[in-house]
Amino acid sequence: MTPGRRAALPCRTSPKVGTRPRSCSCPGTEDGGAGDGRRGGRASAAGAPVWLDGQKTDGIDSALKDVRARVEVSDVIAKAHGKIFRFAVPSDGRFDDWAARPTAPAPGFAAMPGVFSSETVDKGSAALAAALPGDLHGVVADLGAGWGWLSAEILKRDGVRELHLIEADLTALDCARRNITDPRARFHWADATRFRPERRFDASW
């Protein structure tokens, strides 16, 4: 997945629509974390346009009805089995109930709905953690770091000098920033298949 631009409203997703929120941040990262220059503001200014599109199977009709009950909607376009429409960001909190709530997939960790395995540690990461060598050392990469559980396991090895967390999902990376406070951690919003490090890693997981 190639990183893309964040959507206009942070952490907003209709409870009636099953699509993942694309602009949520984990608690503790609202100020921008490590300061990625590509990150937008926490919210668009009042009056800024928001476009919402989806398929009927995603619940776009319910979302349109819900939005119309809150704000004026314009430019509704229907094609095939989908719709797209526009509305302006309101100046009050009438969409506050759309805010995504953080999950607790493991003790001491937070994630957001829509990121991979946001409810629990996935079996693949658990298997990789069990296979980590005790003498792991040097500069290590966690490819597809997600919200950071495996990274935390890697950082339990004292021989690890640096750990580079590489993740294409910015929401998941925001969560990893919140979950991993070890100064050896380096965070990269990038597609792991295209990421080019400054030097070769000693190990990658």
PyMOL commands that set and color helices and strands:
alter all, ss='L'
color gray80, all
select helices_A, chain A and resi 56-58+60-68+96-98+123-131+149-154+170-179
alter helices_A, ss='H'
color red, helices_A
select strands_A, chain A and resi 49-55+73-79+82-88+138-143+160-167+185-189+203-204
alter strands_A, ss='S'
color yellow, strands_A
deselect
rebuild
show_as cartoon
